[in-house]
Amino acid sequence: MSRVLKKTIYPHTHFGYKPKGLKFKKSKMSVGVYLDNSASTPIDPEVLKEMVETSKLYGNPSSFNNAGREARNKLEECRLTIARFIGVRTEEAIFTSSGSEANNLAIFGLASLSSKKGEIISTPIEHPSVLGPLKKLENLGWKITYLKVNHGGLVDLEDLKQKLNPRVVLVSIIYANNEIGTIQPIVKISKIINDFKKNLPPTTYNLQPIFHIDACQAAGYLDMNVNNLGVDLMTFNGAKIYGPKGVGVLCKKRVVKLNPLIHGGDQEYGLRAGTENLPAVAGLAKAVFLIDKNEGLKVMKLRDYFLDKVTQILPVKINGPRGGARLANNINISVPGLDSENILLELDKYGVYASAGSACTAHLVEPSHVLKAIGVKNEYLSGVLRFSLGRQTTKKNIDYVLEVLPKIMANLKQRYKK
């Protein structure tokens, strides 16, 4: 080893070593008001403890030895917890690396079974992990039909009735929107789809259209039982429910057939090759076990308190619906005449961590596709703020944000003379 390198390992540097004379500040966790829970929740201490314990099971769940059997038993124990949470058989809960992968598996896995290019019905306010696959299929010759949504983001049910036809293979609708919090009437949508299928002539394709929902934002607050909802495919992940990142679930009813995206092994009932990430799966199962629907009542009160107060003290526009049609922890407002990036940078200085919308499109310059779809005027598209509350959020946190936000807006308007 060269004499100019110390032996202490520094992960900040490319090769893990620090040249002499180079100094680093000790990194520490940021302490502030975290209001970006729709992007990622902090991991629950009990979840972390479960993951650490499970990491000691080093065997491969597919191995025919005692270490492998221990890992397999743990994996299936976790699968049972999650299957009970969503109301399915254990073989109907498929582990993936994320909600995005689960959405891709649902869409591409179903479309790849069709010998003909069919039609898919969705909405213009879906998460990018749904819109991306739909765009890809459209380029391959599939017909993608988007339903009308109102100013609150709710699907036009009459439009769905009119657009359903025998060529439709899949209907994919987000359960609770990640940007504006709109909760879709999934049970009503399911009834419309089932009524349509009942009137089709009896064929081998009577299972279609398949109904898929992206429930990543909904998992911590809404009913996730697929039997109550009437859905065939459903996706959710760990990062939104105080679990680990890098793990998701595709709920697939047994009658629904899919092709895998990842080939090379028989794991996950032949739908996802690769050794399962057992510590992450265990963390997800623990996070599911810890879900308390009463938390929704607490954050809903804080959400409504914020929305009532902010409209009294600032000239902002609320994006999305009010009341029960909105996800309990979601706040989305537009500040006219200002830019989201500048506001977020200033909030960051005050220790307030928020976002402008989906973390999956955070680096894009274009205005939110969701806000454009619900008809938000151009003057309100640039200064968008999303505050997403969590179980750690307090009224004191909200009051602090309401105190600093007017100061930030006044300062920016003065600085840029807007």
Beta strands, then each sheet from edge to edge (+ up, - down):
strand 1: 5-9
strand 2: 17-19
strand 3: 33-34
strand 4: 93-96
strand 5: 119-122
strand 6: 143-146
strand 7: 168-174
strand 8: 210-214
strand 9: 233-237
strand 10: 248-252
strand 11: 317-318
strand 12: 330-334
strand 13: 352-353
strand 14: 384-388
sheet 1: 1+ 2-
sheet 2: 3+ 13+
sheet 3: 4+ 10- 9+ 8+ 7+ 5+ 6+
sheet 4: 11+ 12- 14+
end
